Structures are given as C-alpha cells and as structure tokens.
Amino acid sequence: MIAQTMISPDELLAVLKPHGQEHVLAFWDRLSGSGQDRLARQIRRLDLPLIDRLWREEAGSHDWAAMAARASGPPAVRLDGSGSAFSPEQCRQRGEQALAAGKVAAVLVAGGQGTRLGFDHPKGMYPIGPVSEATLFQILLEKLLAVGRRSGRAIPLYLMTSEATHEETVGFLQDHGRFGLAAEDLMIFRQGMMPAVDERSGRLLLDQPGELALSPDGHGGMLAALRNSGGLDDVARRAIEQLFYMQVDNPLVSVCDPEFIGHHLLADSEVSTQVVAKRDPLDRVGNVVLVDGKARIIEYSDLPEDAARQRLPDGSLKLWAGSIAVHVFSVSLLQRMSSGGKRLPFHRARKKVPFVDPSGRRIEPDGPNAIKFEQFIFDLLPEARNAVVFEVDEATNFAPLKNAPGSERDSPEIVRAQMVAVYTDWLRQAGAIVEPGVPVEISPLFALDAEELSGKIDPGLRIARPWFR
C-alpha cells in the first residue's frame, strides 16, 4: 500500500502555474508518499521568478568576443618580484601576523566527484600521494594544520560539498579524525542546486517522474551556501577578516601562504588571485585579464581562439595569465555581496541533459537540449577594490588532478610525478642525494617547505628506494 503524503498538490500547483511549470506534477499520483515529499521539497526550494528571468535573458549577457578584443594582460606581481611595491619579506611578515592573530580562515571547495578519474567517490578521497597514497583531503587538511601549528593559531576550515558528495565526505573525514583538525575548526556545508530547463521552452526538466533534473550551482554558489549555512555568521563571530580559497584537486597549493596573504593585506585588496603564465594559448584555464580598467576572468571556453593567440612584440602571449582557482577574499566584500542588492551573475551553458518525456519515458538526447545555470566565484574580481593578480610557479604550485589515468594532461601519473619533482628538489636543497627515478614524498606535518626540511634531515642522506617522511 502506498503511503499518503500530507502535502496538497494544489498548494504546489499554485506555486508552479504562474510560471508555466505545472507539468512537474504530471506523475504526482504515481509517486509514493516519500517520493511526493522529495519532489515537494525540491519545488519549494526553487526560485521560480529567478529561473524564468535567467532563461529569458539570453545567453550570459556577455559579448565575450567584444570583451576579449578590449582585454589586455593584467598588472601583476610577477615571479621576478616586479609589479610589487613590497618585498617578499615584508609580505611574509604581514601574512604571518594575520595568521597568528587568527584573522585568516580557509575555504575548500570539494563538491566534485571523481567521475572523470574513473573514481566513484568524492574527488577529495582520491589517493594521490606518490609514496604514501595519501588522499587529496589528507594532504590539504594536513597542510592547513601545519600552517596553523607554525603560526601558533589554529586555522578554521569551511569545506563545501555537494548533494552528491556530502554524506560520504562527512563520513570519510569523521572516520579519519578530520586528519588532526579540531571538530570546532571544521564546518562542512552543502553547495546549492539549480534546475536544468529545456532550452526552447524554459520548462523545468524531470530527471525521474518524481525528481527534478538538478545540478550544483557552480563554485560561485559558495557565497550563498556559506551564508545560508551560517558559515558567514561563524566567520564574523570568530572576527576572521580574510578567507583563503582553494579547490580540492590541486595537492600542490601553498595553503594559506603568508607571502600571498601578506601582499593582499599590504595592497589593501578585497580579492587577490594566483595565476600561472600560460604555456599554450589554448590552455584550459580561466584567463585573468584587464577589461575597461577592471580585472576579470574569461573562461577558456568563452575566449575566441584569435584573441587567445595574440602576442606582444616580444613574442609573449598578450593574455598570459592563467587562473589556478586560488584566491584570498576580504570578508567585508563577501558580506557586501551576500547581503546587498548585488549578487554574482549566473552564467548559462547549453548541456545534454537526460529527461523524462510526457509519457514518463526517459530520453537520452543526442546533443545539447537544456540550459544549466552556474555562478563563478571569480566574478567577485571586478567587484573588488584593488584586485591583485599574483603569479606563482606552475611547477611548484599547480598540479590539477582532473583526468583519468593515461591522459595526456592532469592525470594521476602526471600529478604524482610533479609532486615527486618538488619533494626531490627540496631534498637536494637540504643536501640529500636522491637517486634518479626514485619516488619521494614529504608530509606537510614533517615539513612545509625546503627550508623547514633542511633542519630535519642529515646532509648527505642517500635515497635509493621509495622514501616518505
């Protein structure tokens, strides 16, 4: 016998009908009570006026070609130190002061699954340590713990999951004791979801007869999710002033780097962003550019190829700065953007989305049939006062894990090799002899950098087999 729900379909119809979305209830009578409850909850979370407006607004409201034609490379702090009014020592000292005073917290965006890696779990659970097989979560959380120990002040972490990864992530971190982070210093919150709509009619798509076709609302959804979860209130309660932002797929990120944070503070910036010099005009990274006096990011998929290939008289790329999704945000900017009339824009993307037709049959479309809506956190850049672009060395700071084993780029083998190269260099700087081809790995809890390592190993140490400390 099917359990009956207490929810009235007439109540839901009154919400849907003004927006032409009453078809969502077409299979209501076929659903179990729990199925009706689930669909009702999904409907009640929808901002239907917003969805209607986004569909009608035409794609994205940005003329990317025109914007790219006006774009130039951004003013930046370059690897050689040019572009900065401050010395590295001044920046490090200022950053260390902020960390020691408890003014900095970290945000880790970890909503992605390891589907492209052939890994049926949250990506943060992927074992990437070249010797230890430590997961991405372990490496990044231990880096944060080590920075906190060095500064003498624990650094809170706000970790964003998604509907698909939340429960497994929570369980995994609990089972591993949060890799040393205190329970009160880890807040896990869930990313928001947005529905897909038919690109021709704007009608909501059903993934199943009792379930909307939903997907995460983009990494820019972090701002609304942090606010809605109470995270921004917690940040205010702790008197935190800056948030260090990173994504889970880069094990080489220099977590809460004092020099980067210090430059951000000395420059009185509201957003600072790390970049690498692109190796190829068509590198699949966001392009940090200057347009009409404002720093912003144009995604590689939106940048026309002729604009991407432009070069300066010296042969270097005109649009050279590739985003690595590492930022520092002023909390005051996040509060302003989350509570005022302004908000991050939504971007539209044409996607191939399976759906249920009026007869209840599931359709797998041959090509793009739907519009998805996402927000991007980098759209904070043009809203910020004194945005800073800060170049880092790709070899030591950026190893994104994105593709399946055997892929030409961003594969587990390539990421591990890059990690080994970094640790080998640290060991050799400390006087060790590492035999060619020998994998080595250094835990953040043992040493955060070459300087710290040099005081912990004997000069002349010979390493001829896999080595982990």
C-alpha positions as CSV (number, residue, x, y, z in Angstrom):
1,M,0.0,0.0,0.0
2,I,1.4,3.4,-1.0
3,A,1.8,5.8,2.0
4,Q,-0.1,9.0,1.6
5,T,1.6,12.4,1.9
6,M,0.1,15.3,3.8
7,I,1.2,17.7,1.1
8,S,-1.5,19.1,-1.1
9,P,-0.7,19.1,-4.9
10,D,-3.0,22.1,-5.1
11,E,-0.6,24.0,-2.9
12,L,2.3,23.1,-5.2
13,L,0.3,23.9,-8.3
14,A,-0.3,27.4,-7.0
15,V,3.5,27.9,-6.9
16,L,4.2,26.3,-10.3
17,K,1.3,27.5,-12.5
18,P,2.1,31.3,-12.6
19,H,5.4,30.3,-14.3
20,G,4.1,27.7,-16.7
21,Q,5.7,24.8,-14.8
22,E,2.7,22.7,-13.7
23,H,3.9,19.8,-15.8
24,V,6.3,19.0,-13.0
25,L,3.3,17.4,-11.2
26,A,2.3,15.2,-14.1
27,F,3.3,12.0,-12.4
28,W,2.3,13.0,-8.8
29,D,-0.3,10.3,-8.4
30,R,2.2,7.6,-9.3
31,L,4.6,8.5,-6.6
32,S,5.0,7.0,-3.1
33,G,4.5,9.2,-0.2
34,S,8.3,9.6,0.2
35,G,8.6,10.4,-3.5
36,Q,5.9,13.1,-3.2
37,D,7.7,14.6,-0.2
38,R,11.0,14.7,-2.1
39,L,9.5,16.4,-5.1
40,A,7.6,18.8,-2.9
41,R,10.9,19.8,-1.1
42,Q,12.6,20.3,-4.5
43,I,9.8,22.6,-5.7
44,R,9.7,24.6,-2.5
45,R,13.4,25.4,-2.8
46,L,13.1,26.8,-6.3
47,D,13.3,30.5,-7.0
48,L,10.9,30.3,-10.0
49,P,10.9,34.1,-10.8
50,L,14.8,33.9,-11.0
51,I,14.8,30.8,-13.2
52,D,12.2,32.3,-15.5
53,R,14.2,35.5,-15.8
54,L,17.5,33.7,-16.3
55,W,16.1,31.7,-19.2
56,R,14.6,34.8,-20.9
57,E,17.7,36.9,-20.5
58,E,19.5,35.3,-23.4
59,A,22.8,33.6,-23.0
60,G,25.0,35.1,-20.5
61,S,24.6,38.8,-21.2
62,H,28.3,38.9,-22.1
63,D,29.7,39.5,-25.6
64,W,32.9,37.6,-24.9
65,A,34.4,38.4,-28.3
66,A,33.9,42.1,-27.8
67,M,35.3,41.8,-24.3
68,A,38.3,39.9,-25.4
69,A,39.0,42.5,-28.1
70,R,39.3,45.1,-25.3
71,A,41.3,42.9,-23.0
72,S,44.9,43.1,-22.0
73,G,47.1,41.2,-19.7
74,P,46.6,42.3,-16.1
75,P,49.0,44.3,-13.9
76,A,50.5,41.6,-11.8
77,V,53.1,40.7,-9.2
78,R,55.5,38.6,-11.4
79,L,57.8,35.8,-10.3
80,D,60.8,38.0,-10.5
81,G,59.2,40.4,-8.0
82,S,58.3,43.1,-10.5
83,G,55.0,44.7,-10.1
84,S,55.1,44.8,-6.3
85,A,55.6,47.7,-4.1
86,F,56.6,45.4,-1.2
87,S,59.4,43.0,-0.7
88,P,58.7,39.3,-0.2
89,E,60.0,39.6,3.4
90,Q,57.5,42.4,4.1
91,C,54.7,40.4,2.7
92,R,55.6,37.2,4.6
93,Q,55.8,39.1,7.8
94,R,52.4,40.8,7.3
95,G,50.8,37.5,6.4
96,E,52.3,35.7,9.4
97,Q,51.0,38.5,11.7
98,A,47.5,37.9,10.3
99,L,47.7,34.2,10.7
100,A,49.0,34.5,14.3
101,A,46.2,36.9,15.1
102,G,43.5,34.5,14.0
103,K,42.3,36.8,11.2
104,V,42.5,34.1,8.4
105,A,40.4,31.1,7.7
106,A,40.3,28.7,4.7
107,V,37.6,27.7,2.3
108,L,38.0,24.3,0.5
109,V,35.6,23.7,-2.4
110,A,35.2,19.9,-2.6
111,G,31.8,19.2,-4.3
112,G,33.2,17.3,-7.3
113,Q,33.1,13.6,-7.8
114,G,35.9,11.6,-9.3
115,T,33.9,10.5,-12.4
116,R,36.5,11.7,-14.9
117,L,39.1,9.8,-12.9
118,G,37.2,6.6,-13.0
119,F,36.7,7.0,-9.3
120,D,33.2,6.6,-7.9
121,H,33.7,8.7,-4.8
122,P,34.2,12.4,-3.9
123,K,37.4,13.6,-5.6
124,G,38.9,14.6,-2.3
125,M,39.1,10.9,-1.4
126,Y,41.3,10.1,-4.3
127,P,44.7,8.6,-3.2
128,I,47.3,10.8,-4.9
129,G,50.4,10.6,-2.5
130,P,53.2,9.2,-4.7
131,V,54.5,7.0,-1.9
132,S,52.0,7.2,1.0
133,E,48.9,7.1,-1.2
134,A,47.5,9.9,1.0
135,T,44.3,11.3,-0.3
136,L,43.8,14.9,-1.5
137,F,41.8,15.6,1.6
138,Q,44.6,14.4,3.8
139,I,47.3,16.4,2.1
140,L,45.3,19.6,2.1
141,L,44.0,19.3,5.6
142,E,47.4,18.4,6.9
143,K,48.9,21.5,5.2
144,L,46.3,23.6,6.9
145,L,47.1,22.0,10.2
146,A,50.8,22.5,9.7
147,V,50.4,26.2,8.9
148,G,48.3,26.7,12.0
149,R,50.9,25.0,14.1
150,R,53.7,27.1,12.6
151,S,51.7,30.3,13.3
152,G,50.6,29.3,16.7
153,R,46.9,29.6,15.9
154,A,44.5,27.0,14.5
155,I,43.0,28.0,11.2
156,P,39.3,27.2,10.7
157,L,38.3,25.4,7.6
158,Y,34.9,25.9,5.8
159,L,34.5,22.9,3.4
160,M,31.9,23.0,0.7
161,T,30.5,19.7,-0.5
162,S,27.6,19.0,-2.9
163,E,24.5,16.9,-2.8
164,A,26.4,14.1,-4.5
165,T,29.4,14.1,-2.1
166,H,28.2,15.4,1.2
167,E,27.3,12.3,3.2
168,E,30.4,10.3,2.0
169,T,32.7,13.3,2.7
170,V,31.4,13.8,6.2
171,G,31.7,10.1,6.9
172,F,35.2,9.9,5.5
173,L,36.5,12.8,7.5
174,Q,34.9,11.5,10.7
175,D,36.5,8.1,10.2
176,H,39.9,9.7,9.8
177,G,39.6,12.1,12.7
178,R,39.5,15.1,10.3
179,F,43.2,14.4,9.8
180,G,44.0,16.3,13.0
181,L,41.7,19.3,12.7
182,A,39.7,20.0,15.8
183,A,36.0,19.4,15.4
184,E,35.2,23.1,16.2
185,D,37.6,24.2,13.4
186,L,35.9,22.3,10.6
187,M,32.5,23.4,9.2
188,I,31.1,21.3,6.4
189,F,28.3,22.9,4.3
190,R,26.5,21.9,1.2
191,Q,26.5,23.7,-2.2
192,G,23.2,24.8,-3.6
193,M,21.5,23.3,-6.6
194,M,19.9,24.8,-9.7
195,P,17.4,23.1,-12.1
196,A,18.1,22.5,-15.8
197,V,15.5,23.8,-18.2
198,D,14.5,23.0,-21.8
199,E,16.5,25.4,-24.0
200,R,13.5,26.1,-26.2
201,S,10.6,26.5,-23.7
202,G,12.3,27.2,-20.4
203,R,10.3,24.3,-18.8
204,L,11.9,22.5,-15.9
205,L,13.2,19.1,-16.8
206,L,12.5,16.0,-14.8
207,D,15.3,13.5,-14.3
208,Q,12.8,10.9,-13.0
209,P,9.0,11.1,-12.7
210,G,9.3,12.4,-9.2
211,E,12.6,14.3,-9.3
212,L,13.8,17.4,-11.0
213,A,17.0,17.5,-13.1
214,L,19.2,19.4,-10.7
215,S,23.0,20.1,-10.7
216,P,25.3,22.1,-8.5
217,D,25.1,25.9,-8.9
218,G,28.8,26.4,-9.6
219,H,31.7,27.3,-7.4
220,G,30.3,30.8,-7.1
221,G,27.5,29.2,-5.2
222,M,29.9,29.1,-2.3
223,L,28.9,32.5,-1.3
224,A,25.2,31.8,-0.9
225,A,25.9,28.4,0.6
226,L,28.3,29.8,3.2
227,R,25.7,32.5,4.1
228,N,22.7,30.1,4.2
229,S,24.6,27.5,6.3
230,G,25.5,30.1,9.0
231,G,29.1,30.0,7.9
232,L,29.4,33.7,7.4
233,D,27.9,34.3,10.8
234,D,30.6,31.9,12.2
235,V,33.3,33.9,10.4
236,A,32.0,37.1,11.9
237,R,31.8,35.5,15.4
238,R,35.5,34.5,15.1
239,A,36.5,38.0,13.9
240,I,38.0,36.5,10.8
241,E,38.8,39.1,8.2
242,Q,40.3,37.1,5.2
243,L,39.3,33.8,3.6
244,F,41.9,31.8,1.7
245,Y,40.0,29.9,-1.1
246,M,41.2,26.7,-2.8
247,Q,39.8,23.8,-4.8
248,V,40.3,20.2,-3.8
249,D,42.0,18.9,-6.9
250,N,45.4,20.7,-6.5
251,P,47.7,18.9,-4.0
252,L,50.5,21.5,-4.6
253,V,48.5,24.5,-3.5
254,S,50.5,26.5,-0.9
255,V,47.7,26.6,1.7
256,C,47.4,30.0,3.4
257,D,50.7,31.1,2.1
258,P,51.9,34.0,4.3
259,E,53.5,35.9,1.4
260,F,50.4,35.8,-0.7
261,I,48.1,36.8,2.2
262,G,50.6,39.5,3.3
263,H,50.7,41.1,-0.2
264,H,46.9,41.0,-0.3
265,L,46.8,42.9,3.0
266,L,49.5,45.4,2.3
267,A,47.9,46.2,-1.1
268,D,44.5,46.8,0.7
269,S,42.9,44.4,-1.7
270,E,39.5,42.8,-1.5
271,V,40.4,40.0,-3.8
272,S,43.8,38.6,-4.7
273,T,44.1,35.7,-7.2
274,Q,47.0,33.5,-8.1
275,V,47.9,32.9,-11.7
276,V,50.5,31.0,-13.7
277,A,52.0,32.0,-17.1
278,K,50.2,30.0,-19.7
279,R,52.3,27.6,-21.6
280,D,50.0,27.4,-24.6
281,P,47.5,30.0,-25.9
282,L,44.7,27.4,-25.6
283,D,45.5,26.1,-22.1
284,R,42.2,25.1,-20.5
285,V,42.3,27.6,-17.6
286,G,40.5,30.8,-16.9
287,N,42.2,33.8,-18.4
288,V,42.8,36.7,-16.0
289,V,42.6,39.9,-18.0
290,L,42.1,43.6,-17.6
291,V,39.0,45.0,-19.3
292,D,37.9,48.6,-19.0
293,G,40.1,49.1,-16.0
294,K,38.8,46.0,-14.1
295,A,40.4,42.7,-13.5
296,R,38.1,39.7,-14.5
297,I,38.4,36.2,-15.8
298,I,37.3,34.9,-19.2
299,E,36.9,31.2,-19.3
300,Y,38.9,29.3,-21.9
301,S,35.7,28.1,-23.5
302,D,34.5,31.7,-23.9
303,L,37.8,33.2,-25.2
304,P,37.9,33.3,-29.0
305,E,40.9,31.5,-30.4
306,D,42.2,34.5,-32.3
307,A,42.2,36.5,-29.1
308,A,43.9,33.7,-27.2
309,R,46.7,33.5,-29.8
310,Q,47.5,37.2,-29.7
311,R,51.2,38.0,-29.0
312,L,53.1,41.1,-27.9
313,P,56.1,42.4,-29.9
314,D,58.5,40.4,-27.8
315,G,56.6,37.2,-28.7
316,S,55.0,36.6,-25.4
317,L,51.2,36.0,-25.1
318,K,49.1,39.1,-24.7
319,L,46.6,37.2,-22.5
320,W,49.2,35.3,-20.5
321,A,47.7,34.9,-17.0
322,G,46.0,31.5,-16.3
323,S,43.9,31.3,-13.1
324,I,44.6,28.4,-10.8
325,A,41.5,29.0,-8.6
326,V,43.4,30.1,-5.5
327,H,42.2,33.4,-4.0
328,V,42.1,35.5,-0.9
329,F,38.8,37.2,-0.3
330,S,38.1,40.0,2.1
331,V,35.3,39.0,4.4
332,S,33.8,42.5,4.1
333,L,33.5,42.0,0.3
334,L,31.7,38.7,0.8
335,Q,29.3,40.2,3.3
336,R,28.6,43.1,1.0
337,M,27.9,40.8,-2.0
338,S,25.8,38.4,0.0
339,S,23.6,40.9,1.9
340,G,23.2,43.9,-0.5
341,G,21.3,44.3,-3.8
342,K,24.3,43.0,-5.8
343,R,25.0,39.3,-6.4
344,L,27.2,37.2,-8.5
345,P,25.8,36.8,-12.1
346,F,24.6,33.5,-13.4
347,H,26.2,32.0,-16.5
348,R,24.2,29.9,-18.9
349,A,25.6,26.8,-20.5
350,R,24.0,24.6,-23.2
351,K,24.2,20.9,-22.0
352,K,23.0,17.5,-22.9
353,V,20.6,16.6,-20.1
354,P,18.6,13.3,-19.9
355,F,14.9,13.9,-19.1
356,V,11.5,12.3,-18.7
357,D,9.0,12.9,-21.5
358,P,5.2,13.4,-21.0
359,S,4.6,9.7,-21.2
360,G,7.2,9.0,-18.4
361,R,9.8,7.6,-20.8
362,R,13.4,8.6,-20.0
363,I,15.1,10.3,-23.0
364,E,18.8,10.4,-23.7
365,P,19.3,13.3,-26.1
366,D,21.8,13.2,-28.9
367,G,23.0,16.7,-28.4
368,P,22.6,19.8,-26.1
369,N,18.9,20.2,-25.2
370,A,19.0,22.1,-22.0
371,I,20.3,25.2,-20.2
372,K,22.1,25.0,-16.9
373,F,22.8,28.0,-14.7
374,E,26.0,28.4,-12.7
375,Q,27.8,31.1,-10.7
376,F,31.5,31.5,-10.8
377,I,33.4,32.8,-7.7
378,F,35.9,34.7,-9.9
379,D,33.1,37.1,-10.8
380,L,34.0,38.8,-7.5
381,L,37.1,40.2,-9.2
382,P,35.5,43.2,-11.0
383,E,33.5,44.0,-7.8
384,A,36.6,44.2,-5.7
385,R,38.7,47.2,-4.5
386,N,42.4,46.9,-5.6
387,A,42.2,43.4,-7.0
388,V,45.6,41.8,-7.0
389,V,47.0,39.3,-9.6
390,F,49.9,37.3,-8.1
391,E,52.0,35.0,-10.3
392,V,53.2,31.7,-8.9
393,D,55.4,29.0,-10.4
394,E,53.3,26.3,-12.1
395,A,55.9,23.6,-11.4
396,T,55.7,24.0,-7.7
397,N,52.1,25.4,-7.1
398,F,49.7,23.9,-9.6
399,A,49.1,20.2,-10.3
400,P,45.4,19.8,-11.0
401,L,44.0,16.3,-10.9
402,K,41.2,16.1,-13.4
403,N,41.6,13.3,-16.0
404,A,41.7,9.6,-16.0
405,P,45.0,7.6,-15.8
406,G,46.8,7.6,-19.1
407,S,45.5,11.0,-20.1
408,E,48.0,13.5,-21.7
409,R,47.4,16.2,-19.1
410,D,46.2,16.4,-15.5
411,S,46.3,12.7,-14.9
412,P,47.2,10.9,-11.6
413,E,50.6,9.9,-13.1
414,I,51.4,13.4,-14.1
415,V,50.4,14.9,-10.8
416,R,52.4,12.4,-8.8
417,A,55.4,13.0,-11.0
418,Q,55.1,16.7,-10.4
419,M,54.8,16.2,-6.6
420,V,57.9,13.9,-6.6
421,A,59.9,16.6,-8.6
422,V,59.0,19.2,-5.9
423,Y,60.0,17.0,-3.0
424,T,63.2,15.8,-4.8
425,D,64.2,19.4,-5.2
426,W,63.6,20.1,-1.5
427,L,65.7,17.1,-0.5
428,R,68.5,18.1,-2.8
429,Q,68.4,21.7,-1.4
430,A,68.8,20.1,2.0
431,G,71.9,18.2,0.9
432,A,70.3,14.8,0.3
433,I,71.2,12.6,-2.7
434,V,68.2,11.2,-4.4
435,E,68.8,8.5,-7.0
436,P,67.2,9.2,-10.4
437,G,63.7,7.8,-10.7
438,V,63.2,7.2,-7.0
439,P,59.8,8.4,-5.7
440,V,59.9,10.5,-2.6
441,E,57.2,12.3,-0.6
442,I,57.2,14.6,2.3
443,S,54.2,15.0,4.6
444,P,53.2,18.6,5.4
445,L,53.4,17.6,9.1
446,F,57.1,16.8,8.6
447,A,58.0,19.9,6.6
448,L,56.0,22.6,4.7
449,D,58.9,23.7,2.6
450,A,62.6,23.2,1.7
451,E,63.8,25.5,4.5
452,E,61.9,23.5,7.2
453,L,63.1,20.2,5.7
454,S,66.8,21.3,5.8
455,G,66.7,21.2,9.6
456,K,65.2,17.7,9.8
457,I,67.5,15.5,7.6
458,D,71.2,14.8,7.6
459,P,73.2,16.4,4.7
460,G,74.5,13.6,2.5
461,L,71.5,11.4,3.1
462,R,71.3,9.0,0.2
463,I,67.8,7.9,-1.0
464,A,67.8,4.9,-3.3
465,R,64.3,3.5,-2.7
466,P,60.8,5.0,-2.2
467,W,61.0,7.4,0.7
468,F,58.3,9.1,2.8
469,R,58.6,11.3,5.9
